[in-house]
Amino acid sequence: MHLTSTDRLFVLTGAGISAESGLATFRGSGGLWSGHRVEDVATPEAWQANPAFVWNFYSMRRRNALAAEPNAAHIALAHIEQQLGDRFYLCTQNVDDLHERAGSHRIHHMHGSLFQSRCVRCNQPFPDQSFYDDAENLPTCSQCSAPIRPHIVWFGEIPLDMDTIYDQLDRSTILLVVGTSGSVYPAAGLVHIANQRGIRTIYIGPEEPTNAEAFEQIILGSATQALPTLFETQ
Ligand code: OAD
């Protein structure tokens, strides 16, 4: 990819970029966990009905993410950020911390962060790497005793800081999307906004996403194959 000195790169990543680090994608694994659809676990309704069950799911995801390492695609994005500085912005739908561990700084987790929790009443996120597997011993707030929940955006909730996302997209000249099926909005709609603004759009992944027709260029390949080469050839 050729970048000029005035280009601004907006990158959107999804579960596919962490697939080669050993973290299962949502649709790739059939969207199932322990026989349940992810959509039935990652919701406010599931939390209301059975918080222990929901904590069990996120404790398992914390364990898996802690055992995983960033791959060449995460590292390639950290390198391009070093070159572009504030002309780079990374918006991820992923809740793992592999981008940060690869060296990314200008990053926004629109669906929340696996290693943060928050009190359902005070709403202040705090760092948390604990596992809550014991239904009799779920965490509560030290200030107000209300339940502590994962700092994750569930289905039916609004992604975090959409204003900044739209603002950053408006200022960019290239939208690069990596490893997302294009089936969850509003993330899947960013390519349509980019098209309205005349922003160049590129998708990288082993198969076409649901919104493939909206992209100017589709590069079929895995993130670790396609991303490092993309930046080498600029
Ligand atoms: P999906 O599981 O829907 O899609 C993963 C995408 O990654 C698919 O399009 C795969 O083709 C692609 N993929 C697989 N292996 C890859 C590789 N090695 N390199 C590049 N791409 C690869 O995951 P998302 O689109 O991220 O939301 O899912 C979006 C949201 O739905 C998630 O953030 C989550 C989920 O439910 C919430 O939890 C709110």
py3Dmol code that shows the C-alpha trace and the ligand (Angstrom):
import py3Dmol

protein = """\
ATOM      1  CA  MET A   1       0.000   0.000   0.000  1.00  0.00           C
ATOM      2  CA  HIS A   2       1.382   3.420  -0.929  1.00  0.00           C
ATOM      3  CA  LEU A   3       0.828   6.065   1.753  1.00  0.00           C
ATOM      4  CA  THR A   4       1.546   9.718   1.085  1.00  0.00           C
ATOM      5  CA  SER A   5       2.589  12.212   3.769  1.00  0.00           C
ATOM      6  CA  THR A   6      -0.994  13.489   3.982  1.00  0.00           C
ATOM      7  CA  ASP A   7      -2.721  10.108   4.230  1.00  0.00           C
ATOM      8  CA  ARG A   8      -4.495   9.286   7.471  1.00  0.00           C
ATOM      9  CA  LEU A   9      -5.136   5.622   8.175  1.00  0.00           C
ATOM     10  CA  PHE A  10      -8.206   4.406  10.089  1.00  0.00           C
ATOM     11  CA  VAL A  11      -7.986   0.677  10.904  1.00  0.00           C
ATOM     12  CA  LEU A  12     -10.944  -1.413  12.077  1.00  0.00           C
ATOM     13  CA  THR A  13     -10.132  -4.893  13.384  1.00  0.00           C
ATOM     14  CA  GLY A  14     -12.325  -7.839  14.364  1.00  0.00           C
ATOM     15  CA  ALA A  15     -11.927 -11.295  15.854  1.00  0.00           C
ATOM     16  CA  GLY A  16     -10.080 -12.542  12.727  1.00  0.00           C
ATOM     17  CA  ILE A  17      -6.907 -10.619  13.595  1.00  0.00           C
ATOM     18  CA  SER A  18      -6.561 -12.599  16.833  1.00  0.00           C
ATOM     19  CA  ALA A  19      -7.472 -15.947  15.215  1.00  0.00           C
ATOM     20  CA  GLU A  20      -3.842 -16.798  14.467  1.00  0.00           C
ATOM     21  CA  SER A  21      -3.029 -16.096  18.126  1.00  0.00           C
ATOM     22  CA  GLY A  22      -5.347 -18.979  18.954  1.00  0.00           C
ATOM     23  CA  LEU A  23      -8.438 -16.992  20.000  1.00  0.00           C
ATOM     24  CA  ALA A  24     -11.626 -18.344  18.417  1.00  0.00           C
ATOM     25  CA  THR A  25     -13.677 -16.028  16.203  1.00  0.00           C
ATOM     26  CA  PHE A  26     -17.407 -15.736  16.909  1.00  0.00           C
ATOM     27  CA  ARG A  27     -18.944 -16.967  13.663  1.00  0.00           C
ATOM     28  CA  GLY A  28     -16.016 -19.340  12.941  1.00  0.00           C
ATOM     29  CA  SER A  29     -16.679 -21.371  16.072  1.00  0.00           C
ATOM     30  CA  GLY A  30     -20.327 -21.576  15.102  1.00  0.00           C
ATOM     31  CA  GLY A  31     -20.960 -18.710  17.524  1.00  0.00           C
ATOM     32  CA  LEU A  32     -21.440 -21.282  20.257  1.00  0.00           C
ATOM     33  CA  TRP A  33     -20.124 -21.485  23.795  1.00  0.00           C
ATOM     34  CA  SER A  34     -20.999 -24.465  25.929  1.00  0.00           C
ATOM     35  CA  GLY A  35     -24.002 -25.103  23.701  1.00  0.00           C
ATOM     36  CA  HIS A  36     -25.266 -21.513  23.881  1.00  0.00           C
ATOM     37  CA  ARG A  37     -25.255 -18.872  21.165  1.00  0.00           C
ATOM     38  CA  VAL A  38     -22.864 -16.017  22.024  1.00  0.00           C
ATOM     39  CA  GLU A  39     -25.821 -13.683  21.469  1.00  0.00           C
ATOM     40  CA  ASP A  40     -27.536 -15.439  24.388  1.00  0.00           C
ATOM     41  CA  VAL A  41     -24.569 -14.977  26.754  1.00  0.00           C
ATOM     42  CA  ALA A  42     -23.364 -11.495  25.839  1.00  0.00           C
ATOM     43  CA  THR A  43     -26.584  -9.631  26.627  1.00  0.00           C
ATOM     44  CA  PRO A  44     -28.038  -7.583  29.505  1.00  0.00           C
ATOM     45  CA  GLU A  45     -30.864 -10.157  29.643  1.00  0.00           C
ATOM     46  CA  ALA A  46     -28.425 -13.031  30.217  1.00  0.00           C
ATOM     47  CA  TRP A  47     -26.741 -10.981  32.954  1.00  0.00           C
ATOM     48  CA  GLN A  48     -30.071 -10.319  34.671  1.00  0.00           C
ATOM     49  CA  ALA A  49     -31.075 -13.961  34.464  1.00  0.00           C
ATOM     50  CA  ASN A  50     -27.767 -15.551  35.487  1.00  0.00           C
ATOM     51  CA  PRO A  51     -24.706 -13.399  36.284  1.00  0.00           C
ATOM     52  CA  ALA A  52     -22.660 -16.455  37.341  1.00  0.00           C
ATOM     53  CA  PHE A  53     -23.126 -17.975  33.889  1.00  0.00           C
ATOM     54  CA  VAL A  54     -22.029 -14.725  32.221  1.00  0.00           C
ATOM     55  CA  TRP A  55     -18.978 -14.395  34.518  1.00  0.00           C
ATOM     56  CA  ASN A  56     -18.100 -17.998  33.722  1.00  0.00           C
ATOM     57  CA  PHE A  57     -17.988 -17.129  30.013  1.00  0.00           C
ATOM     58  CA  TYR A  58     -15.818 -14.021  30.513  1.00  0.00           C
ATOM     59  CA  SER A  59     -13.516 -15.816  32.993  1.00  0.00           C
ATOM     60  CA  MET A  60     -12.898 -18.429  30.288  1.00  0.00           C
ATOM     61  CA  ARG A  61     -12.202 -15.673  27.748  1.00  0.00           C
ATOM     62  CA  ARG A  62      -9.802 -13.981  30.190  1.00  0.00           C
ATOM     63  CA  ARG A  63      -7.919 -17.267  30.603  1.00  0.00           C
ATOM     64  CA  ASN A  64      -7.683 -17.774  26.823  1.00  0.00           C
ATOM     65  CA  ALA A  65      -6.519 -14.195  26.177  1.00  0.00           C
ATOM     66  CA  LEU A  66      -3.898 -14.356  28.938  1.00  0.00           C
ATOM     67  CA  ALA A  67      -2.482 -17.517  27.336  1.00  0.00           C
ATOM     68  CA  ALA A  68      -2.354 -15.942  23.841  1.00  0.00           C
ATOM     69  CA  GLU A  69       0.436 -13.853  22.298  1.00  0.00           C
ATOM     70  CA  PRO A  70       0.198 -11.048  19.714  1.00  0.00           C
ATOM     71  CA  ASN A  71       0.845 -12.260  16.154  1.00  0.00           C
ATOM     72  CA  ALA A  72       2.581 -10.713  13.128  1.00  0.00           C
ATOM     73  CA  ALA A  73      -0.578  -8.810  12.147  1.00  0.00           C
ATOM     74  CA  HIS A  74      -0.897  -7.064  15.531  1.00  0.00           C
ATOM     75  CA  ILE A  75       2.817  -6.226  15.313  1.00  0.00           C
ATOM     76  CA  ALA A  76       2.534  -4.881  11.747  1.00  0.00           C
ATOM     77  CA  LEU A  77      -0.167  -2.441  12.892  1.00  0.00           C
ATOM     78  CA  ALA A  78       1.977  -1.279  15.819  1.00  0.00           C
ATOM     79  CA  HIS A  79       4.835  -0.624  13.355  1.00  0.00           C
ATOM     80  CA  ILE A  80       2.697   1.407  10.982  1.00  0.00           C
ATOM     81  CA  GLU A  81       1.469   3.454  13.958  1.00  0.00           C
ATOM     82  CA  GLN A  82       5.105   4.235  14.817  1.00  0.00           C
ATOM     83  CA  GLN A  83       5.589   5.568  11.286  1.00  0.00           C
ATOM     84  CA  LEU A  84       2.340   7.539  11.016  1.00  0.00           C
ATOM     85  CA  GLY A  85       1.989   8.879  14.558  1.00  0.00           C
ATOM     86  CA  ASP A  86      -1.290  10.788  14.931  1.00  0.00           C
ATOM     87  CA  ARG A  87      -2.200  10.060  11.305  1.00  0.00           C
ATOM     88  CA  PHE A  88      -3.057   6.549  12.543  1.00  0.00           C
ATOM     89  CA  TYR A  89      -6.125   5.422  14.492  1.00  0.00           C
ATOM     90  CA  LEU A  90      -7.015   1.871  15.479  1.00  0.00           C
ATOM     91  CA  CYS A  91     -10.585   0.979  16.353  1.00  0.00           C
ATOM     92  CA  THR A  92     -11.058  -2.620  17.432  1.00  0.00           C
ATOM     93  CA  GLN A  93     -14.161  -4.679  18.087  1.00  0.00           C
ATOM     94  CA  ASN A  94     -11.957  -7.076  20.035  1.00  0.00           C
ATOM     95  CA  VAL A  95     -11.945  -7.087  23.801  1.00  0.00           C
ATOM     96  CA  ASP A  96      -8.562  -8.840  24.122  1.00  0.00           C
ATOM     97  CA  ASP A  97      -5.380  -6.819  24.771  1.00  0.00           C
ATOM     98  CA  LEU A  98      -3.200  -8.260  21.991  1.00  0.00           C
ATOM     99  CA  HIS A  99      -2.982  -4.942  20.092  1.00  0.00           C
ATOM    100  CA  GLU A 100      -1.633  -3.197  23.211  1.00  0.00           C
ATOM    101  CA  ARG A 101       0.790  -6.038  23.904  1.00  0.00           C
ATOM    102  CA  ALA A 102       2.063  -5.695  20.306  1.00  0.00           C
ATOM    103  CA  GLY A 103       2.790  -2.006  20.974  1.00  0.00           C
ATOM    104  CA  SER A 104      -0.326  -0.146  19.754  1.00  0.00           C
ATOM    105  CA  HIS A 105      -1.151   3.079  21.626  1.00  0.00           C
ATOM    106  CA  ARG A 106      -3.707   4.960  19.523  1.00  0.00           C
ATOM    107  CA  ILE A 107      -6.366   2.346  20.059  1.00  0.00           C
ATOM    108  CA  HIS A 108     -10.029   2.364  20.978  1.00  0.00           C
ATOM    109  CA  HIS A 109     -11.945  -0.745  22.120  1.00  0.00           C
ATOM    110  CA  MET A 110     -15.451   0.004  20.875  1.00  0.00           C
ATOM    111  CA  HIS A 111     -16.891  -3.191  22.432  1.00  0.00           C
ATOM    112  CA  GLY A 112     -15.096  -2.777  25.776  1.00  0.00           C
ATOM    113  CA  SER A 113     -12.125  -4.526  27.366  1.00  0.00           C
ATOM    114  CA  LEU A 114     -11.838  -8.039  28.719  1.00  0.00           C
ATOM    115  CA  PHE A 115      -9.440  -6.965  31.460  1.00  0.00           C
ATOM    116  CA  GLN A 116     -11.656  -4.261  32.900  1.00  0.00           C
ATOM    117  CA  SER A 117     -14.770  -4.574  35.063  1.00  0.00           C
ATOM    118  CA  ARG A 118     -17.176  -2.016  36.439  1.00  0.00           C
ATOM    119  CA  CYS A 119     -19.811  -1.621  39.136  1.00  0.00           C
ATOM    120  CA  VAL A 120     -23.302  -1.665  37.614  1.00  0.00           C
ATOM    121  CA  ARG A 121     -24.156   1.414  39.728  1.00  0.00           C
ATOM    122  CA  CYS A 122     -20.927   3.507  39.914  1.00  0.00           C
ATOM    123  CA  ASN A 123     -20.061   2.622  36.281  1.00  0.00           C
ATOM    124  CA  GLN A 124     -16.328   3.382  36.654  1.00  0.00           C
ATOM    125  CA  PRO A 125     -14.197   0.802  34.784  1.00  0.00           C
ATOM    126  CA  PHE A 126     -11.174  -0.567  36.639  1.00  0.00           C
ATOM    127  CA  PRO A 127      -8.400  -3.069  35.699  1.00  0.00           C
ATOM    128  CA  ASP A 128      -9.370  -6.650  36.556  1.00  0.00           C
ATOM    129  CA  GLN A 129      -7.697  -9.916  35.565  1.00  0.00           C
ATOM    130  CA  SER A 130      -9.574 -12.120  38.053  1.00  0.00           C
ATOM    131  CA  PHE A 131     -11.606 -15.227  37.254  1.00  0.00           C
ATOM    132  CA  TYR A 132     -15.061 -15.472  38.810  1.00  0.00           C
ATOM    133  CA  ASP A 133     -16.034 -19.113  38.548  1.00  0.00           C
ATOM    134  CA  ASP A 134     -17.697 -19.506  41.931  1.00  0.00           C
ATOM    135  CA  ALA A 135     -21.399 -18.654  41.678  1.00  0.00           C
ATOM    136  CA  GLU A 136     -21.542 -18.137  45.464  1.00  0.00           C
ATOM    137  CA  ASN A 137     -18.704 -15.630  45.379  1.00  0.00           C
ATOM    138  CA  LEU A 138     -19.349 -13.119  42.608  1.00  0.00           C
ATOM    139  CA  PRO A 139     -17.653  -9.707  42.918  1.00  0.00           C
ATOM    140  CA  THR A 140     -19.423  -6.699  44.407  1.00  0.00           C
ATOM    141  CA  CYS A 141     -18.466  -3.029  44.605  1.00  0.00           C
ATOM    142  CA  SER A 142     -16.378  -2.039  47.642  1.00  0.00           C
ATOM    143  CA  GLN A 143     -18.115   1.381  47.675  1.00  0.00           C
ATOM    144  CA  CYS A 144     -21.804   0.552  47.192  1.00  0.00           C
ATOM    145  CA  SER A 145     -22.019  -3.289  47.253  1.00  0.00           C
ATOM    146  CA  ALA A 146     -23.735  -3.422  43.837  1.00  0.00           C
ATOM    147  CA  PRO A 147     -22.668  -6.234  41.475  1.00  0.00           C
ATOM    148  CA  ILE A 148     -19.494  -5.895  39.400  1.00  0.00           C
ATOM    149  CA  ARG A 149     -19.935  -6.748  35.708  1.00  0.00           C
ATOM    150  CA  PRO A 150     -17.488  -7.193  32.803  1.00  0.00           C
ATOM    151  CA  HIS A 151     -16.668  -3.885  31.046  1.00  0.00           C
ATOM    152  CA  ILE A 152     -17.986  -5.301  27.780  1.00  0.00           C
ATOM    153  CA  VAL A 153     -20.524  -3.865  25.357  1.00  0.00           C
ATOM    154  CA  TRP A 154     -23.238  -6.492  25.090  1.00  0.00           C
ATOM    155  CA  PHE A 155     -25.752  -6.952  22.295  1.00  0.00           C
ATOM    156  CA  GLY A 156     -28.344  -4.225  22.599  1.00  0.00           C
ATOM    157  CA  GLU A 157     -25.907  -1.802  24.284  1.00  0.00           C
ATOM    158  CA  ILE A 158     -24.283   1.186  22.579  1.00  0.00           C
ATOM    159  CA  PRO A 159     -20.583   0.842  21.606  1.00  0.00           C
ATOM    160  CA  LEU A 160     -18.186   3.101  23.479  1.00  0.00           C
ATOM    161  CA  ASP A 161     -17.370   6.614  22.277  1.00  0.00           C
ATOM    162  CA  MET A 162     -18.930   6.470  18.810  1.00  0.00           C
ATOM    163  CA  ASP A 163     -18.465  10.259  18.479  1.00  0.00           C
ATOM    164  CA  THR A 164     -14.667   9.911  18.475  1.00  0.00           C
ATOM    165  CA  ILE A 165     -14.881   6.996  16.037  1.00  0.00           C
ATOM    166  CA  TYR A 166     -16.952   9.023  13.534  1.00  0.00           C
ATOM    167  CA  ASP A 167     -14.699  12.033  14.017  1.00  0.00           C
ATOM    168  CA  GLN A 168     -11.541  10.000  13.358  1.00  0.00           C
ATOM    169  CA  LEU A 169     -13.125   8.340  10.314  1.00  0.00           C
ATOM    170  CA  ASP A 170     -14.108  11.745   8.925  1.00  0.00           C
ATOM    171  CA  ARG A 171     -10.480  12.875   9.133  1.00  0.00           C
ATOM    172  CA  SER A 172      -9.027   9.745   7.485  1.00  0.00           C
ATOM    173  CA  THR A 173      -8.178   9.106   3.829  1.00  0.00           C
ATOM    174  CA  ILE A 174      -7.988   5.295   4.028  1.00  0.00           C
ATOM    175  CA  LEU A 175     -10.166   2.792   5.894  1.00  0.00           C
ATOM    176  CA  LEU A 176      -8.447  -0.582   6.349  1.00  0.00           C
ATOM    177  CA  VAL A 177     -10.695  -3.308   7.791  1.00  0.00           C
ATOM    178  CA  VAL A 178      -9.182  -6.595   8.994  1.00  0.00           C
ATOM    179  CA  GLY A 179     -10.819  -9.869  10.065  1.00  0.00           C
ATOM    180  CA  THR A 180     -14.428  -8.980  10.745  1.00  0.00           C
ATOM    181  CA  SER A 181     -17.490 -10.633   9.233  1.00  0.00           C
ATOM    182  CA  GLY A 182     -19.219  -7.287   8.718  1.00  0.00           C
ATOM    183  CA  SER A 183     -22.340  -8.532  10.432  1.00  0.00           C
ATOM    184  CA  VAL A 184     -22.431  -6.465  13.643  1.00  0.00           C
ATOM    185  CA  TYR A 185     -23.436  -2.806  13.499  1.00  0.00           C
ATOM    186  CA  PRO A 186     -22.465  -0.009  13.885  1.00  0.00           C
ATOM    187  CA  ALA A 187     -18.927  -1.307  13.116  1.00  0.00           C
ATOM    188  CA  ALA A 188     -20.130  -2.906   9.858  1.00  0.00           C
ATOM    189  CA  GLY A 189     -21.528   0.469   8.737  1.00  0.00           C
ATOM    190  CA  LEU A 190     -18.218   2.369   8.907  1.00  0.00           C
ATOM    191  CA  VAL A 191     -17.372   1.309   5.345  1.00  0.00           C
ATOM    192  CA  HIS A 192     -20.601   2.908   4.092  1.00  0.00           C
ATOM    193  CA  ILE A 193     -19.764   6.196   5.835  1.00  0.00           C
ATOM    194  CA  ALA A 194     -16.264   6.023   4.314  1.00  0.00           C
ATOM    195  CA  ASN A 195     -17.804   5.615   0.853  1.00  0.00           C
ATOM    196  CA  GLN A 196     -19.994   8.682   1.364  1.00  0.00           C
ATOM    197  CA  ARG A 197     -16.880  10.672   2.308  1.00  0.00           C
ATOM    198  CA  GLY A 198     -14.761   9.426  -0.638  1.00  0.00           C
ATOM    199  CA  ILE A 199     -12.383   7.551   1.684  1.00  0.00           C
ATOM    200  CA  ARG A 200     -10.505   4.630   0.107  1.00  0.00           C
ATOM    201  CA  THR A 201     -11.643   1.267   1.548  1.00  0.00           C
ATOM    202  CA  ILE A 202      -9.703  -2.006   1.815  1.00  0.00           C
ATOM    203  CA  TYR A 203     -10.651  -5.323   3.452  1.00  0.00           C
ATOM    204  CA  ILE A 204      -8.244  -8.083   4.530  1.00  0.00           C
ATOM    205  CA  GLY A 205      -9.442 -11.569   5.504  1.00  0.00           C
ATOM    206  CA  PRO A 206      -9.528 -15.150   4.232  1.00  0.00           C
ATOM    207  CA  GLU A 207     -13.094 -14.800   2.951  1.00  0.00           C
ATOM    208  CA  GLU A 208     -15.348 -11.991   1.820  1.00  0.00           C
ATOM    209  CA  PRO A 209     -17.246 -10.246   4.617  1.00  0.00           C
ATOM    210  CA  THR A 210     -21.045  -9.841   4.486  1.00  0.00           C
ATOM    211  CA  ASN A 211     -20.619  -6.219   3.386  1.00  0.00           C
ATOM    212  CA  ALA A 212     -17.973  -7.054   0.725  1.00  0.00           C
ATOM    213  CA  GLU A 213     -19.712  -5.106  -2.043  1.00  0.00           C
ATOM    214  CA  ALA A 214     -19.043  -1.859  -0.163  1.00  0.00           C
ATOM    215  CA  PHE A 215     -15.232  -2.212  -0.343  1.00  0.00           C
ATOM    216  CA  GLU A 216     -13.094  -0.836  -3.138  1.00  0.00           C
ATOM    217  CA  GLN A 217     -10.453  -3.518  -2.626  1.00  0.00           C
ATOM    218  CA  ILE A 218     -10.597  -6.961  -1.017  1.00  0.00           C
ATOM    219  CA  ILE A 219      -7.362  -8.772  -0.203  1.00  0.00           C
ATOM    220  CA  LEU A 220      -8.128 -12.445   0.416  1.00  0.00           C
ATOM    221  CA  GLY A 221      -5.651 -13.939   2.870  1.00  0.00           C
ATOM    222  CA  SER A 222      -4.986 -14.365   6.554  1.00  0.00           C
ATOM    223  CA  ALA A 223      -4.100 -11.276   8.599  1.00  0.00           C
ATOM    224  CA  THR A 224      -0.550 -12.474   9.328  1.00  0.00           C
ATOM    225  CA  GLN A 225       0.103 -13.146   5.630  1.00  0.00           C
ATOM    226  CA  ALA A 226      -1.457 -10.030   4.198  1.00  0.00           C
ATOM    227  CA  LEU A 227      -0.797  -7.243   6.715  1.00  0.00           C
ATOM    228  CA  PRO A 228       3.010  -7.283   7.082  1.00  0.00           C
ATOM    229  CA  THR A 229       3.413  -7.463   3.282  1.00  0.00           C
ATOM    230  CA  LEU A 230       0.934  -4.671   2.720  1.00  0.00           C
ATOM    231  CA  PHE A 231       3.085  -2.262   4.698  1.00  0.00           C
ATOM    232  CA  GLU A 232       6.425  -3.527   3.357  1.00  0.00           C
ATOM    233  CA  THR A 233       5.426  -2.689  -0.193  1.00  0.00           C
ATOM    234  CA  GLN A 234       4.387   0.897   0.520  1.00  0.00           C
TER     235      GLN A 234
END
"""
ligand_1 = """\
39
OAD
P -16.694 -12.781 13.466
O -16.458 -14.078 14.157
O -18.085 -12.427 13.099
O -15.848 -12.711 12.130
C -14.494 -13.059 12.117
C -13.955 -12.790 10.739
O -12.558 -13.034 10.776
C -14.544 -13.661 9.636
O -14.978 -12.845 8.584
C -13.368 -14.542 9.189
O -13.366 -14.737 7.777
C -12.192 -13.669 9.575
N -10.959 -14.424 9.844
C -10.819 -15.703 10.289
N -9.514 -16.035 10.399
C -8.812 -14.941 10.005
C -7.424 -14.642 9.862
N -6.485 -15.549 10.170
N -7.071 -13.424 9.421
C -8.014 -12.486 9.103
N -9.335 -12.724 9.201
C -9.735 -13.920 9.651
O -16.032 -11.657 14.391
P -16.297 -10.086 14.391
O -16.676 -9.623 13.034
O -15.136 -9.457 15.056
O -19.414 -8.294 19.623
O -17.542 -9.991 15.334
C -18.076 -8.738 15.579
C -18.690 -8.698 16.939
O -19.648 -9.734 17.095
C -17.725 -8.963 18.085
O -16.997 -7.816 18.487
C -18.619 -9.414 19.167
C -19.404 -10.410 18.343
O -20.521 -10.892 18.858
C -19.784 -8.199 20.891
O -19.451 -9.002 21.735
C -20.629 -6.998 21.165
"""
view = py3Dmol.view(width=600, height=400)
view.addModel(protein, "pdb")
view.setStyle({"model": 0}, {"cartoon": {"style": "trace"}})
view.addModel(ligand_1, "xyz")
view.setStyle({"model": 1}, {"stick": {}})
view.zoomTo()
view.show()
